[in-house]
Amino acid sequence: MLAVTTAPPKHARGKHAKPSSGIATGWNRLIKNAALGEPGRRRLVAAGTGTASVALLAVAAVAGLSATDSRQAPRAETAARQAPSAPAVQQSAAPADDDPDGLPDALPYLEGKDEDKKTTGHVKEIRRSGDFVRIYTDLEEGDENSKPAVSLCEWTTQFLRDGGDEAPRVFVHGKSEGNGSVVLANKQSDKDDCEVSETR
């Protein structure tokens, strides 16, 4: 049998003591009601379940925020790593002047010798190929030794000499229906005069 005492609790609250919080009061009531029988126990279980659900929702929200942060952190790191490389991307998109085989100064030089641009208007590309400089044009296969082809060869030879090349080698190419580009004029040695004896 449970003894009931009327003695005041050891830690009785004085008139200046802080009143108990609403949550503590609610729990105390629930515990008292639980002692009153089955209805009280049901209320206690329902209250506990509700509190546990709220706690689980809070934990899930915190976990969701952490997961979002962890997904965003790699993205931020990746963006930070890519930011310094942006100038490199711009450099790779620079004009073809950076092409080691390109001769960006050649066409302006040739145009300086061709006032009406009738000859240089045929030029599609000028590039170095080993020891040779190749001029690709829209001239036809039958234009070998034509005035535009020979002039392009001679002017390019002079351009190379002016640049310090002591043994300039030049090929002027035209359109060809077969594989490769037909040679319309060339200078393969110091004795060549840029004319070809036959289509190569």
C-alpha positions, 0 to 999 in steps of 0.5 A: 500500500502506497503511503501518502504524506502531507509533508511539504516537498524538500524543494518547496517553491517560495513566493519568489520562485520561478513558476513552472513552464507550461510544458512542464505543467502539461506533462505533470497533468498527463502523468497524473491522468495516466495514473487515473486509468486507461483514458489517462494512459491513452492520452499519454500515449497520444501526447508522446506520439505527437511529440515524437512526430514533431521531433522526427519532422524537425530531424528530417528538416535538418537532414534535408538542409544538410543534404542540400548544403552538401550537394551545393558545396561541390558545385560551389567548389567546381565553380570556384575551380572553373573560374580561373580557367575562364580566361584560358577558354577565351584564349582558345577561342582567339583568332587563328593568328595563334595557329603555329602554321598560320601566316597572318601577315602574308595576306596583307603583304600580298594585298599591298602588291595587288591594288585591285585585289583581283589576284589576292581575291582568289586566296582562301588560306596561306599556311606553312607546311614543314619547309614549304608555304602553301597558298590555297586558292579557288583557281581552277585546275586548268589555271596552272601557270596563270598570271594570278597563280604565278604572281601569288607564288612570286609575291609570297617568295618575296614575303619570305625573303623579306622575313629572313628566309634564305631559301623560300619554297612556295606552292600555289594550289587550285581546286581539284576534282580528285584527291588533294589540291592541284599545284598551279605554280611553285618554287621548289629551288632557287632556280625555279621561276614559279612556273610548273612544267605540268600539273602536279 
